[in-house]
Amino acid sequence: MPQTGTHHYRELSFDLPSSLHELYIALLSTEGIEYFQEEDEKLFAYLPESEWNGEKEEAIRSMLQERFGSVPCYRSSFMADRNWNAEWEAHLQPIEISDRIIIVQKNRDILPKPGQIVIEINPKMSFGTGYHATTRLMLKQMEQLDMEGKKIMDIGTGTGVLAIAARKLGNTMPILAFDNNTWAAENAMENIIGNNTPDIDVKMLDAEEDLAANLRDGYDLILANINKNVIDRILPVIRRNAPDSEVLLSGILVYDEPWLKKLLKRVGYDAVRTIYEDEWLSSLVRPVTTITAKAKKP
């Protein structure tokens, strides 16, 4: 949900069947909209009132027209600032990722399954709570990896849930988790402390401008649950500056898998495991040279 503060928001209310919500969220995200709420046959999208103008509305309408051939019925209304976070938290329920991982709201009593990892999140933003399919996909992929000896970078950390999960899955190496949003970086640090997962370095960095310099520190696994446009720009940077690193990607629509395959081939990665949920996919990719070298070992 939108951040609480001195800002007002613009609410766009779309009349849409629930089966299309995930797709519209993905598309609207490309226009810089970060906050959404789903209710039956309605999708609500929120952006700061200061960013709403005729040009922004036309960009959204043109994008939807190009993708679907028409623009669904929607209403635009002004929303005065209020305690968005309290409203969001009131509706949070535990999210069971698998028999091994469950995400719960901080201070909520639950009875986990034997051996189940509990990640407590005090969300100051909706993304990264486990409610979004891309977060669940990333966590399911991470369960399948040997996390213990990997130095990890978490790009666009949000609530910090992926970095926290890495620690709870047995990682003992340095982790750098960063975001370009002050709200997210502060929330990630709070959640890291609350989960007793130390030695995770949280920074305010830009996923594009600051990436190359930080990659030179050397990483074994890079987590990037972001979006198609950013992935398109940063994957070549990762390949150049961290040529041996595995990269775990999400934030990509299943309809864009052909695009991803072309990008991987061009940059020099192979997808070694891709999984799907709803309209989304997550792909674990490795440098082609690394795979070839391993294949030659007796």
N, C-alpha and C positions, 0 to 999 in steps of 0.2 A: 504494500500500500504506500501512498505518498508519505513523505517525511513530515513530521510535525515541526513547526517553527513559525516563521513570520510570512510564509508563502501561501498564496491562494492557488487553486488548481482548476483546470478545465476538465470536466468529465464528458467523455464520449460514450453514449449508451447505444450499443448495437443490438438489434433484434436478430439473433442468430441461434440456430440449433446447437446444442451442446457439443455435437460431433465436430463442429467447425471451430470451436473455441481455440484449441491448440494452434491450429493453422493461422488464425487471425492474430493471435498473440505473437507468433513468430514474425509475421509480416509487419505488424504495427511496431514491433521492436526495432525494425530496420529504420523506422522514422524517429527513433530516439525516445519512444514511449517505454517506460520501465515498470509501470505499476498497473496491475489488472485485478479485477474481481469477477468471478463467474457466478451466475445465479440462474439455474435452469436454462431458459431460452434467451438469456441476455448476457452480454459481455460488456463490462465497464472498463474503460481505459482512461488513465489519468496522466496529465502532464502539467508542468507548471504554467500558470496563467500567463506568465511573462514570455513564454515560448509559443503561445497560441496567437496566430494571425492568419490573414487570408492566404498567404503563401504556404504556410504549414498545412492548412486545411486542403488546399488544392493539391499539394504533394501527396497527402494521404488518399484523397479521392482518386487521383491519377494512378497511384500504385494499385489500389483495389480494382479499379476499372481494367487495368492492364492484365491483372492476374485472373479475374473472374468474369470479365465482360460486363460487369455492372457493379454498382455500389449499393450495399445493403442499407436499409432504413436505419438511420441513427439520429440521435438528438445530442446537441451540444449545450452544456450548461455550466455556469460559473459555480465553483464550490469554495466557500470560505474556509480558511484554515481551521482545522480541528484536530483532536487527538486521534489521528488515523491509526497509530500503532495499537492503542488500546482496543479499537474496534477490530483490528486484524487478529490480535492475540485472543480475543474472546471466542473466535471460531476455530482456533487451531486444535487439531487432534493428533495423537501419536501417528507417525508414519512408519510402518514396518517395511523396510527395504527388502529384508530377507530374514531367514531364520537366524542370521548372524548379526544383523544391524537393525536397530530401531532408533528413530529420531523423535524426541519428545520436547515439548515446551518446558523451559526451565521451571523447576519447583512443582512439576505436575507428577503426582504419584502414579506409577505404573508397576506392573509385575512382569518383567521381561522373561523370556524363555531361558532355560538353563544355558549359560555360556554366551548369551546374546549381548553384543556391545550396545551400550546406551549412549547416545550423543544428545546432550541437552543444549537446546538452542533458545536464546532469548532474542527473537527476531526484531530487528529494527527496520527490516525491509522484507518483502515477501519472497524475493529470490534467494534460494539457498536454504530453504526450510525443509526441503524434501517433498514439497507439494508439486514442484515442477518435474516433469518427466526427465529432463536433462540431468538434474541432480541425481535422481534415482539411478539413471543409466550409468553415470560416472561411478557411483558407489558400488554398483553391481560389478562393473569392470574391475575396480580396485580390489574387490574381494578375491578375484582370480589371480592377482599378482602377488609375488613375493615382495612385500614392502620393506622388509627389515633393513637391507643394505643399500637403499636408494636415497641419494640426495635429491630432494624434490623442490620444484618450483610450481606454485599454484597461481595462475594468472587470472585476475578478476575474482578474487577469493570470496566476495560477498559476505556471508555470515561466517566464513571460515570453516564450513562444515567438511570440506574435502581434506583440508590440512589436518583437522582434528581427527577425521576418520583414519588418515594415514598413520598417525601416532597410535591410535587405538588398535590398528591392524598390525602393529608390531614394529613400525618404523622407529629407528633410533638415530638417524642421520639428520643433518641440518635441513630445515624446510624454510623456504622463503615464500610467503603469501602476500600478494599485493593487490591493490585496487586503486582506481583513480578517484574514488568517491570517499570523502572524509567520513561520512556516516557509516559506510560499509567497513572501512578500516577500523574505526573505533568499535563497532559491533563485533567484528572478528576477534579483536583482542579480548573483549569481555567474554566471549564464548570460549576462547582458548583457555583463559584463566579459570572459568567456571567448570571446564571439563578436565582440569588438571593435566593438560597436555603441554608441557613446557618446551622451551627451545624452538618455538615457531616464531620466526622473525616476520612481523607484519609491517609493511611499508606502504606509503602513499606513492605509487608510481603509475606511469602511463603504459598501457600494454604495448604501445608502438614506439613511442619516443625513447623510453628507458630500457627497452628489452635487450638490445644488443649488448650494452655495457654490463648488464647483470648476468647475462648468459655466460660471460667469460669466466665466471666463478666456477663453472662446471656443474652440470646436473645430469642425473641418470634418468629421471622421469619428470616430464613437464605436463601439468594438468591445465587444460584450457577449455573450460565450459563457458564459452562466450557466444559469438555469433558468426555467421558465415562471412560477412564482410571483413571482420577483424581477422578471422582465421586465414582468409585469403592473403592478407597483407603480412601476417606475422610468421606463417609457416616457413616461407623462404628465409626469413631472418633466423629462425631457430635452426634450420638446416645448415646455414653458413657458420653460425656461432656456437652451436652445440651439435656437431655432426654425428655424434654417437648416441644421442639421447632418444629414448622412447617418448612418444607424445600421445597423451590420451585426450581425445577431442569429443566435445558434444556442443549442443546449440545449433545443430544442423538438421534441417528437415529431411525426411526420407525422400522427398521429391528432388532434393539437391544432391543425392548420392552420385549421380553421373558427374556432376561438377566436382565433387570431392575426389573421385577416382582420377579425373584428369589432372587435378591439382597435385595429387600425390605422385602421379607418374612424372609430371613436369619437374617437381622439386626433388624427387628421389626417395620416396617412402613407399613401403608396402603396408596395406591394411592387414594385420594379422588376426584381428577379431573385431567384428562389428555386430552390435546388438541393437534392438529396436523396441520402442514403446510408443504407442499412439502415433503421432506424426513425426517422431523424432528418432535420431540414431546417435550412437556413440561408437567411435572407432579408435582402437589402439593401433598406432602406426609405428613402424620401426624403419630406420634407414636401410635402404636396399643393400648397401655394402655390409652392414652388420649381419643381415640375414644370410648373405652369401658366405661370409666368413664362417659363421656357425655351421652352415651346411657342409663345409669342407672338412670339419673336424672329424677324426675317426670315431 
